Amino acid sequence: MFFADPAAAVREALRVVLKGGDVAFAVWGPKEANPFFSTITDVIDRFVEIPQIEAPISFDQFWQLRTEMSETLREKMTRLTPAQLPTVKQAVADVARRYFASGTISFPAEAIIVSGRKPGI
């Protein structure tokens, strides 16, 4: 889900896997398309402390970071007209304002890391 070119990433994974080896990927779509996962957690999150991503960066630095790191976001932005871009950026700033205080970004965050080991033969 973080590959700029998913087909190339899969080709590379298949290139390096050993003969007889397996490769598996699972990627969920956007939260809005998966209420199965968010319906309960959205409510619970209102009652419990959520881990935070905190960094001493401004909104403009955050905007640059996010727009540079996401191929999907960059592709969507190409569909905006030059006149729309400042309006969209301001709308994002308005929504994100609650996550910025005193030059520090503080977003709720959660990451899940899964690993596995191929047994020796």
N, CA, C and O atoms as a GROMACS GRO file, in nm:
protein
  484
    1MET      N    1   0.081  -0.118   0.000
    1MET     CA    2   0.000   0.000   0.000
    1MET      C    3   0.085   0.125   0.000
    1MET      O    4   0.034   0.235  -0.020
    2PHE      N    5   0.216   0.110   0.022
    2PHE     CA    6   0.304   0.227   0.021
    2PHE      C    7   0.396   0.228  -0.101
    2PHE      O    8   0.486   0.313  -0.110
    3PHE      N    9   0.376   0.136  -0.195
    3PHE     CA   10   0.460   0.132  -0.314
    3PHE      C   11   0.410   0.231  -0.419
    3PHE      O   12   0.290   0.239  -0.447
    4ALA      N   13   0.504   0.307  -0.476
    4ALA     CA   14   0.466   0.398  -0.584
    4ALA      C   15   0.419   0.319  -0.706
    4ALA      O   16   0.329   0.362  -0.778
    5ASP      N   17   0.481   0.202  -0.727
    5ASP     CA   18   0.446   0.117  -0.842
    5ASP      C   19   0.420  -0.024  -0.789
    5ASP      O   20   0.512  -0.106  -0.786
    6PRO      N   21   0.297  -0.055  -0.747
    6PRO     CA   22   0.268  -0.186  -0.688
    6PRO      C   23   0.306  -0.303  -0.776
    6PRO      O   24   0.355  -0.404  -0.726
    7ALA      N   25   0.283  -0.293  -0.907
    7ALA     CA   26   0.318  -0.404  -0.996
    7ALA      C   27   0.468  -0.430  -0.994
    7ALA      O   28   0.511  -0.545  -0.991
    8ALA      N   29   0.548  -0.325  -0.996
    8ALA     CA   30   0.694  -0.341  -0.991
    8ALA      C   31   0.736  -0.401  -0.857
    8ALA      O   32   0.828  -0.482  -0.852
    9ALA      N   33   0.671  -0.361  -0.749
    9ALA     CA   34   0.703  -0.415  -0.617
    9ALA      C   35   0.674  -0.564  -0.610
    9ALA      O   36   0.754  -0.640  -0.555
   10VAL      N   37   0.562  -0.607  -0.665
   10VAL     CA   38   0.528  -0.750  -0.666
   10VAL      C   39   0.628  -0.826  -0.753
   10VAL      O   40   0.672  -0.935  -0.716
   11ARG      N   41   0.663  -0.771  -0.868
   11ARG     CA   42   0.763  -0.836  -0.954
   11ARG      C   43   0.895  -0.855  -0.879
   11ARG      O   44   0.957  -0.961  -0.888
   12GLU      N   45   0.937  -0.753  -0.805
   12GLU     CA   46   1.062  -0.763  -0.729
   12GLU      C   47   1.051  -0.867  -0.618
   12GLU      O   48   1.146  -0.942  -0.595
   13ALA      N   49   0.937  -0.871  -0.548
   13ALA     CA   50   0.918  -0.972  -0.443
   13ALA      C   51   0.925  -1.112  -0.503
   13ALA      O   52   0.987  -1.201  -0.445
   14LEU      N   53   0.863  -1.131  -0.617
   14LEU     CA   54   0.867  -1.261  -0.682
   14LEU      C   55   1.006  -1.296  -0.733
   14LEU      O   56   1.043  -1.413  -0.738
   15ARG      N   57   1.081  -1.194  -0.771
   15ARG     CA   58   1.217  -1.218  -0.820
   15ARG      C   59   1.308  -1.271  -0.708
   15ARG      O   60   1.392  -1.358  -0.732
   16VAL      N   61   1.290  -1.220  -0.587
   16VAL     CA   62   1.381  -1.257  -0.479
   16VAL      C   63   1.334  -1.374  -0.394
   16VAL      O   64   1.412  -1.427  -0.314
   17VAL      N   65   1.210  -1.416  -0.408
   17VAL     CA   66   1.162  -1.530  -0.328
   17VAL      C   67   1.225  -1.658  -0.381
   17VAL      O   68   1.243  -1.674  -0.502
   18LEU      N   69   1.258  -1.748  -0.290
   18LEU     CA   70   1.318  -1.875  -0.329
   18LEU      C   71   1.218  -1.963  -0.401
   18LEU      O   72   1.097  -1.949  -0.382
   19LYS      N   73   1.267  -2.054  -0.484
   19LYS     CA   74   1.179  -2.148  -0.552
   19LYS      C   75   1.096  -2.223  -0.450
   19LYS      O   76   1.147  -2.271  -0.349
   20GLY      N   77   0.967  -2.231  -0.478
   20GLY     CA   78   0.876  -2.297  -0.384
   20GLY      C   79   0.833  -2.206  -0.270
   20GLY      O   80   0.748  -2.244  -0.189
   21GLY      N   81   0.889  -2.086  -0.263
   21GLY     CA   82   0.854  -1.992  -0.157
   21GLY      C   83   0.723  -1.922  -0.186
   21GLY      O   84   0.674  -1.925  -0.299
   22ASP      N   85   0.668  -1.862  -0.086
   22ASP     CA   86   0.540  -1.792  -0.099
   22ASP      C   87   0.558  -1.644  -0.065
   22ASP      O   88   0.643  -1.607   0.016
   23VAL      N   89   0.479  -1.565  -0.126
   23VAL     CA   90   0.473  -1.422  -0.095
   23VAL      C   91   0.327  -1.386  -0.080
   23VAL      O   92   0.244  -1.428  -0.161
   24ALA      N   93   0.294  -1.310   0.023
   24ALA     CA   94   0.155  -1.269   0.043
   24ALA      C   95   0.151  -1.123   0.087
   24ALA      O   96   0.236  -1.078   0.164
   25PHE      N   97   0.055  -1.051   0.038
   25PHE     CA   98   0.033  -0.911   0.076
   25PHE      C   99  -0.115  -0.895   0.108
   25PHE      O  100  -0.200  -0.957   0.045
   26ALA      N  101  -0.143  -0.812   0.205
   26ALA     CA  102  -0.282  -0.774   0.234
   26ALA      C  103  -0.283  -0.625   0.262
   26ALA      O  104  -0.207  -0.576   0.346
   27VAL      N  105  -0.366  -0.554   0.192
   27VAL     CA  106  -0.375  -0.409   0.209
   27VAL      C  107  -0.521  -0.370   0.214
   27VAL      O  108  -0.598  -0.402   0.124
   28TRP      N  109  -0.560  -0.299   0.318
   28TRP     CA  110  -0.697  -0.252   0.330
   28TRP      C  111  -0.715  -0.124   0.252
   28TRP      O  112  -0.621  -0.046   0.236
   29GLY      N  113  -0.835  -0.103   0.206
   29GLY     CA  114  -0.869   0.023   0.140
   29GLY      C  115  -0.886   0.131   0.245
   29GLY      O  116  -0.854   0.109   0.362
   30PRO      N  117  -0.936   0.246   0.206
   30PRO     CA  118  -0.952   0.357   0.300
   30PRO      C  119  -1.050   0.326   0.412
   30PRO      O  120  -1.140   0.244   0.396
   31LYS      N  121  -1.031   0.393   0.523
   31LYS     CA  122  -1.116   0.373   0.641
   31LYS      C  123  -1.264   0.386   0.607
   31LYS      O  124  -1.347   0.310   0.656
   32GLU      N  125  -1.296   0.484   0.522
   32GLU     CA  126  -1.436   0.507   0.487
   32GLU      C  127  -1.498   0.386   0.416
   32GLU      O  128  -1.619   0.367   0.421
   33ALA      N  129  -1.416   0.307   0.350
   33ALA     CA  130  -1.465   0.191   0.277
   33ALA      C  131  -1.466   0.064   0.365
   33ALA      O  132  -1.509  -0.042   0.320
   34ASN      N  133  -1.420   0.076   0.488
   34ASN     CA  134  -1.409  -0.039   0.577
   34ASN      C  135  -1.468  -0.010   0.715
   34ASN      O  136  -1.396  -0.019   0.815
   35PRO      N  137  -1.597   0.024   0.724
   35PRO     CA  138  -1.655   0.054   0.855
   35PRO      C  139  -1.652  -0.066   0.950
   35PRO      O  140  -1.666  -0.049   1.071
   36PHE      N  141  -1.634  -0.186   0.897
   36PHE     CA  142  -1.620  -0.305   0.982
   36PHE      C  143  -1.510  -0.283   1.085
   36PHE      O  144  -1.523  -0.326   1.200
   37PHE      N  145  -1.402  -0.218   1.044
   37PHE     CA  146  -1.288  -0.197   1.133
   37PHE      C  147  -1.300  -0.072   1.218
   37PHE      O  148  -1.244  -0.066   1.328
   38SER      N  149  -1.371   0.028   1.171
   38SER     CA  150  -1.368   0.156   1.240
   38SER      C  151  -1.490   0.186   1.327
   38SER      O  152  -1.482   0.273   1.414
   39THR      N  153  -1.601   0.120   1.307
   39THR     CA  154  -1.723   0.155   1.380
   39THR      C  155  -1.704   0.148   1.531
   39THR      O  156  -1.737   0.243   1.602
   40ILE      N  157  -1.651   0.040   1.580
   40ILE     CA  158  -1.631   0.026   1.725
   40ILE      C  159  -1.514   0.112   1.771
   40ILE      O  160  -1.524   0.182   1.872
   41THR      N  161  -1.402   0.106   1.699
   41THR     CA  162  -1.283   0.179   1.745
   41THR      C  163  -1.304   0.330   1.744
   41THR      O  164  -1.248   0.400   1.828
   42ASP      N  165  -1.381   0.382   1.651
   42ASP     CA  166  -1.406   0.526   1.649
   42ASP      C  167  -1.473   0.572   1.779
   42ASP      O  168  -1.441   0.678   1.831
   43VAL      N  169  -1.565   0.492   1.830
   43VAL     CA  170  -1.631   0.527   1.955
   43VAL      C  171  -1.537   0.506   2.073
   43VAL      O  172  -1.526   0.594   2.159
   44ILE      N  173  -1.469   0.394   2.079
   44ILE     CA  174  -1.377   0.366   2.190
   44ILE      C  175  -1.268   0.472   2.197
   44ILE      O  176  -1.228   0.512   2.306
   45ASP      N  177  -1.220   0.517   2.082
   45ASP     CA  178  -1.114   0.618   2.080
   45ASP      C  179  -1.155   0.747   2.150
   45ASP      O  180  -1.069   0.823   2.194
   46ARG      N  181  -1.284   0.772   2.160
   46ARG     CA  182  -1.330   0.892   2.231
   46ARG      C  183  -1.314   0.877   2.382
   46ARG      O  184  -1.322   0.976   2.454
   47PHE      N  185  -1.293   0.755   2.430
   47PHE     CA  186  -1.285   0.730   2.573
   47PHE      C  187  -1.146   0.691   2.623
   47PHE      O  188  -1.123   0.691   2.744
   48VAL      N  189  -1.054   0.658   2.534
   48VAL     CA  190  -0.921   0.615   2.577
   48VAL      C  191  -0.815   0.703   2.512
   48VAL      O  192  -0.836   0.764   2.408
   49GLU      N  193  -0.701   0.707   2.579
   49GLU     CA  194  -0.588   0.784   2.526
   49GLU      C  195  -0.532   0.712   2.404
   49GLU      O  196  -0.514   0.590   2.406
   50ILE      N  197  -0.504   0.787   2.302
   50ILE     CA  198  -0.453   0.732   2.177
   50ILE      C  199  -0.306   0.770   2.164
   50ILE      O  200  -0.270   0.885   2.188
   51PRO      N  201  -0.219   0.674   2.126
   51PRO     CA  202  -0.078   0.710   2.104
   51PRO      C  203  -0.070   0.825   2.004
   51PRO      O  204  -0.156   0.840   1.917
   52GLN      N  205   0.034   0.904   2.016
   52GLN     CA  206   0.049   1.023   1.933
   52GLN      C  207   0.178   1.020   1.852
   52GLN      O  208   0.280   0.966   1.897
   53ILE      N  209   0.171   1.078   1.733
   53ILE     CA  210   0.292   1.110   1.657
   53ILE      C  211   0.316   1.257   1.686
   53ILE      O  212   0.231   1.341   1.655
   54GLU      N  213   0.430   1.288   1.744
   54GLU     CA  214   0.461   1.426   1.776
   54GLU      C  215   0.594   1.464   1.713
   54GLU      O  216   0.690   1.387   1.716
   55ALA      N  217   0.598   1.584   1.656
   55ALA     CA  218   0.721   1.633   1.594
   55ALA      C  219   0.716   1.784   1.588
   55ALA      O  220   0.609   1.843   1.572
   56PRO      N  221   0.831   1.848   1.601
   56PRO     CA  222   0.834   1.994   1.596
   56PRO      C  223   0.833   2.044   1.452
   56PRO      O  224   0.934   2.095   1.402
   57ILE      N  225   0.718   2.029   1.384
   57ILE     CA  226   0.708   2.077   1.246
   57ILE      C  227   0.583   2.162   1.231
   57ILE      O  228   0.485   2.147   1.304
   58SER      N  229   0.588   2.250   1.135
   58SER     CA  230   0.476   2.339   1.106
   58SER      C  231   0.377   2.268   1.012
   58SER      O  232   0.404   2.160   0.960
   59PHE      N  233   0.262   2.333   0.993
   59PHE     CA  234   0.166   2.277   0.897
   59PHE      C  235   0.227   2.270   0.758
   59PHE      O  236   0.210   2.170   0.688
   60ASP      N  237   0.299   2.375   0.716
   60ASP     CA  238   0.359   2.374   0.582
   60ASP      C  239   0.458   2.258   0.566
   60ASP      O  240   0.463   2.196   0.459
   61GLN      N  241   0.535   2.228   0.670
   61GLN     CA  242   0.626   2.114   0.664
   61GLN      C  243   0.549   1.982   0.657
   61GLN      O  244   0.588   1.891   0.584
   62PHE      N  245   0.440   1.974   0.732
   62PHE     CA  246   0.354   1.855   0.728
   62PHE      C  247   0.296   1.839   0.588
   62PHE      O  248   0.298   1.728   0.534
   63TRP      N  249   0.244   1.945   0.531
   63TRP     CA  250   0.187   1.942   0.395
   63TRP      C  251   0.292   1.890   0.296
   63TRP      O  252   0.262   1.803   0.215
   64GLN      N  253   0.412   1.944   0.304
   64GLN     CA  254   0.518   1.901   0.212
   64GLN      C  255   0.551   1.753   0.232
   64GLN      O  256   0.562   1.678   0.135
   65LEU      N  257   0.565   1.712   0.357
   65LEU     CA  258   0.597   1.571   0.386
   65LEU      C  259   0.491   1.478   0.329
   65LEU      O  260   0.525   1.382   0.259
   66ARG      N  261   0.365   1.504   0.359
   66ARG     CA  262   0.257   1.415   0.313
   66ARG      C  263   0.242   1.416   0.162
   66ARG      O  264   0.219   1.311   0.102
   67THR      N  265   0.253   1.533   0.100
   67THR     CA  266   0.235   1.539  -0.045
   67THR      C  267   0.353   1.480  -0.119
   67THR      O  268   0.339   1.443  -0.236
   68GLU      N  269   0.468   1.471  -0.056
   68GLU     CA  270   0.584   1.409  -0.121
   68GLU      C  271   0.591   1.259  -0.097
   68GLU      O  272   0.648   1.187  -0.179
   69MET      N  273   0.535   1.209   0.014
   69MET     CA  274   0.554   1.068   0.047
   69MET      C  275   0.446   0.976  -0.010
   69MET      O  276   0.465   0.854  -0.011
   70SER      N  277   0.336   1.030  -0.056
   70SER     CA  278   0.226   0.946  -0.102
   70SER      C  279   0.205   0.959  -0.252
   70SER      O  280   0.165   1.064  -0.302
   71GLU      N  281   0.232   0.852  -0.324
   71GLU     CA  282   0.209   0.851  -0.469
   71GLU      C  283   0.061   0.870  -0.500
   71GLU      O  284   0.026   0.941  -0.594
   72THR      N  285  -0.025   0.808  -0.421
   72THR     CA  286  -0.169   0.821  -0.442
   72THR      C  287  -0.213   0.966  -0.424
   72THR      O  288  -0.290   1.018  -0.504
   73LEU      N  289  -0.164   1.030  -0.320
   73LEU     CA  290  -0.198   1.169  -0.296
   73LEU      C  291  -0.145   1.259  -0.408
   73LEU      O  292  -0.215   1.348  -0.455
   74ARG      N  293  -0.021   1.235  -0.450
   74ARG     CA  294   0.035   1.314  -0.560
   74ARG      C  295  -0.048   1.299  -0.687
   74ARG      O  296  -0.071   1.396  -0.758
   75GLU      N  297  -0.093   1.177  -0.714
   75GLU     CA  298  -0.175   1.153  -0.834
   75GLU      C  299  -0.306   1.230  -0.824
   75GLU      O  300  -0.350   1.290  -0.922
   76LYS      N  301  -0.369   1.227  -0.708
   76LYS     CA  302  -0.494   1.300  -0.690
   76LYS      C  303  -0.472   1.450  -0.708
   76LYS      O  304  -0.556   1.519  -0.767
   77MET      N  305  -0.360   1.499  -0.658
   77MET     CA  306  -0.333   1.643  -0.666
   77MET      C  307  -0.311   1.688  -0.810
   77MET      O  308  -0.332   1.805  -0.842
   78THR      N  309  -0.268   1.597  -0.898
   78THR     CA  310  -0.251   1.636  -1.038
   78THR      C  311  -0.384   1.668  -1.104
   78THR      O  312  -0.388   1.734  -1.208
   79ARG      N  313  -0.492   1.621  -1.044
   79ARG     CA  314  -0.625   1.650  -1.099
   79ARG      C  315  -0.681   1.784  -1.053
   79ARG      O  316  -0.787   1.828  -1.099
   80LEU      N  317  -0.610   1.850  -0.963
   80LEU     CA  318  -0.651   1.983  -0.919
   80LEU      C  319  -0.598   2.087  -1.016
   80LEU      O  320  -0.489   2.072  -1.073
   81THR      N  321  -0.673   2.192  -1.035
   81THR     CA  322  -0.623   2.303  -1.115
   81THR      C  323  -0.530   2.386  -1.026
   81THR      O  324  -0.542   2.381  -0.904
   82PRO      N  325  -0.439   2.463  -1.086
   82PRO     CA  326  -0.352   2.549  -1.004
   82PRO      C  327  -0.432   2.643  -0.914
   82PRO      O  328  -0.388   2.676  -0.804
   83ALA      N  329  -0.548   2.685  -0.960
   83ALA     CA  330  -0.632   2.774  -0.879
   83ALA      C  331  -0.694   2.702  -0.759
   83ALA      O  332  -0.720   2.764  -0.657
   84GLN      N  333  -0.716   2.570  -0.771
   84GLN     CA  334  -0.777   2.494  -0.662
   84GLN      C  335  -0.677   2.462  -0.551
   84GLN      O  336  -0.716   2.449  -0.435
   85LEU      N  337  -0.550   2.449  -0.585
   85LEU     CA  338  -0.450   2.402  -0.488
   85LEU      C  339  -0.446   2.487  -0.360
   85LEU      O  340  -0.448   2.428  -0.252
   86PRO      N  341  -0.440   2.620  -0.366
   86PRO     CA  342  -0.439   2.697  -0.240
   86PRO      C  343  -0.566   2.678  -0.159
   86PRO      O  344  -0.561   2.676  -0.036
   87THR      N  345  -0.680   2.663  -0.226
   87THR     CA  346  -0.806   2.642  -0.155
   87THR      C  347  -0.806   2.508  -0.083
   87THR      O  348  -0.848   2.498   0.032
   88VAL      N  349  -0.757   2.404  -0.151
   88VAL     CA  350  -0.749   2.271  -0.090
   88VAL      C  351  -0.652   2.272   0.027
   88VAL      O  352  -0.682   2.219   0.133
   89LYS      N  353  -0.535   2.333   0.007
   89LYS     CA  354  -0.436   2.340   0.115
   89LYS      C  355  -0.495   2.411   0.236
   89LYS      O  356  -0.474   2.367   0.349
   90GLN      N  357  -0.567   2.520   0.216
   90GLN     CA  358  -0.628   2.593   0.328
   90GLN      C  359  -0.736   2.509   0.395
   90GLN      O  360  -0.747   2.511   0.518
   91ALA      N  361  -0.814   2.435   0.318
   91ALA     CA  362  -0.916   2.348   0.376
   91ALA      C  363  -0.852   2.240   0.462
   91ALA      O  364  -0.903   2.207   0.569
   92VAL      N  365  -0.739   2.184   0.416
   92VAL     CA  366  -0.666   2.085   0.496
   92VAL      C  367  -0.612   2.150   0.623
   92VAL      O  368  -0.621   2.092   0.731
   93ALA      N  369  -0.557   2.270   0.610
   93ALA     CA  370  -0.505   2.342   0.728
   93ALA      C  371  -0.615   2.364   0.830
   93ALA      O  372  -0.592   2.349   0.950
   94ASP      N  373  -0.734   2.398   0.784
   94ASP     CA  374  -0.847   2.420   0.874
   94ASP      C  375  -0.884   2.291   0.949
   94ASP      O  376  -0.911   2.294   1.069
   95VAL      N  377  -0.885   2.179   0.877
   95VAL     CA  378  -0.919   2.050   0.939
   95VAL      C  379  -0.806   2.005   1.034
   95VAL      O  380  -0.834   1.949   1.140
   96ALA      N  381  -0.682   2.027   0.995
   96ALA     CA  382  -0.568   1.979   1.072
   96ALA      C  383  -0.529   2.071   1.188
   96ALA      O  384  -0.447   2.034   1.272
   97ARG      N  385  -0.587   2.189   1.194
   97ARG     CA  386  -0.549   2.288   1.296
   97ARG      C  387  -0.547   2.229   1.436
   97ARG      O  388  -0.459   2.264   1.516
   98ARG      N  389  -0.640   2.142   1.468
   98ARG     CA  390  -0.648   2.086   1.604
   98ARG      C  391  -0.528   1.998   1.639
   98ARG      O  392  -0.505   1.969   1.756
   99TYR      N  393  -0.450   1.956   1.537
   99TYR     CA  394  -0.334   1.871   1.562
   99TYR      C  395  -0.205   1.951   1.574
   99TYR      O  396  -0.098   1.892   1.592
  100PHE      N  397  -0.213   2.083   1.564
  100PHE     CA  398  -0.095   2.168   1.571
  100PHE      C  399  -0.108   2.267   1.686
  100PHE      O  400  -0.210   2.335   1.699
  101ALA      N  401  -0.005   2.273   1.769
  101ALA     CA  402  -0.001   2.371   1.878
  101ALA      C  403   0.145   2.410   1.900
  101ALA      O  404   0.231   2.323   1.912
  102SER      N  405   0.170   2.534   1.906
  102SER     CA  406   0.305   2.586   1.934
  102SER      C  407   0.411   2.527   1.843
  102SER      O  408   0.519   2.491   1.890
  103GLY      N  409   0.382   2.516   1.715
  103GLY     CA  410   0.481   2.466   1.620
  103GLY      C  411   0.508   2.317   1.629
  103GLY      O  412   0.609   2.270   1.576
  104THR      N  413   0.420   2.243   1.696
  104THR     CA  414   0.438   2.098   1.710
  104THR      C  415   0.316   2.027   1.654
  104THR      O  416   0.202   2.066   1.679
  105ILE      N  417   0.342   1.923   1.578
  105ILE     CA  418   0.234   1.840   1.526
  105ILE      C  419   0.212   1.726   1.626
  105ILE      O  420   0.308   1.669   1.678
  106SER      N  421   0.088   1.693   1.653
  106SER     CA  422   0.055   1.584   1.743
  106SER      C  423  -0.070   1.515   1.691
  106SER      O  424  -0.182   1.559   1.716
  107PHE      N  425  -0.049   1.406   1.617
  107PHE     CA  426  -0.158   1.328   1.557
  107PHE      C  427  -0.174   1.197   1.631
  107PHE      O  428  -0.074   1.138   1.674
  108PRO      N  429  -0.298   1.148   1.649
  108PRO     CA  430  -0.315   1.012   1.697
  108PRO      C  431  -0.259   0.916   1.592
  108PRO      O  432  -0.268   0.944   1.472
  109ALA      N  433  -0.202   0.805   1.636
  109ALA     CA  434  -0.142   0.714   1.539
  109ALA      C  435  -0.138   0.571   1.594
  109ALA      O  436  -0.130   0.549   1.715
  110GLU      N  437  -0.144   0.477   1.503
  110GLU     CA  438  -0.130   0.336   1.538
  110GLU      C  439  -0.068   0.265   1.421
  110GLU      O  440  -0.108   0.287   1.306
  111ALA      N  441   0.029   0.180   1.448
  111ALA     CA  442   0.092   0.100   1.343
  111ALA      C  443   0.091  -0.045   1.386
  111ALA      O  444   0.110  -0.076   1.503
  112ILE      N  445   0.070  -0.133   1.291
  112ILE     CA  446   0.074  -0.277   1.316
  112ILE      C  447   0.183  -0.334   1.228
  112ILE      O  448   0.183  -0.314   1.107
  113ILE      N  449   0.275  -0.405   1.290
  113ILE     CA  450   0.385  -0.467   1.216
  113ILE      C  451   0.371  -0.617   1.230
  113ILE      O  452   0.360  -0.670   1.340
  114VAL      N  453   0.371  -0.686   1.117
  114VAL     CA  454   0.359  -0.832   1.115
  114VAL      C  455   0.485  -0.888   1.052
  114VAL      O  456   0.530  -0.840   0.948
  115SER      N  457   0.542  -0.990   1.114
  115SER     CA  458   0.659  -1.053   1.054
  115SER      C  459   0.644  -1.204   1.063
  115SER      O  460   0.567  -1.256   1.144
  116GLY      N  461   0.716  -1.271   0.980
  116GLY     CA  462   0.713  -1.417   0.979
  116GLY      C  463   0.848  -1.472   0.939
  116GLY      O  464   0.929  -1.401   0.879
  117ARG      N  465   0.872  -1.596   0.969
  117ARG     CA  466   0.997  -1.660   0.935
  117ARG      C  467   0.968  -1.786   0.855
  117ARG      O  468   0.883  -1.868   0.892
  118LYS      N  469   1.038  -1.800   0.747
  118LYS     CA  470   1.023  -1.920   0.666
  118LYS      C  471   1.104  -2.032   0.732
  118LYS      O  472   1.224  -2.015   0.757
  119PRO      N  473   1.040  -2.144   0.762
  119PRO     CA  474   1.113  -2.252   0.829
  119PRO      C  475   1.222  -2.309   0.738
  119PRO      O  476   1.206  -2.317   0.616
  120GLY      N  477   1.332  -2.350   0.799
  120GLY     CA  478   1.440  -2.413   0.723
  120GLY      C  479   1.400  -2.552   0.680
  120GLY      O  480   1.323  -2.620   0.747
  121ILE      N  481   1.452  -2.594   0.568
  121ILE     CA  482   1.419  -2.728   0.515
  121ILE      C  483   1.534  -2.822   0.537
  121ILE      O  484   1.525  -2.939   0.499
   0.00000   0.00000   0.00000
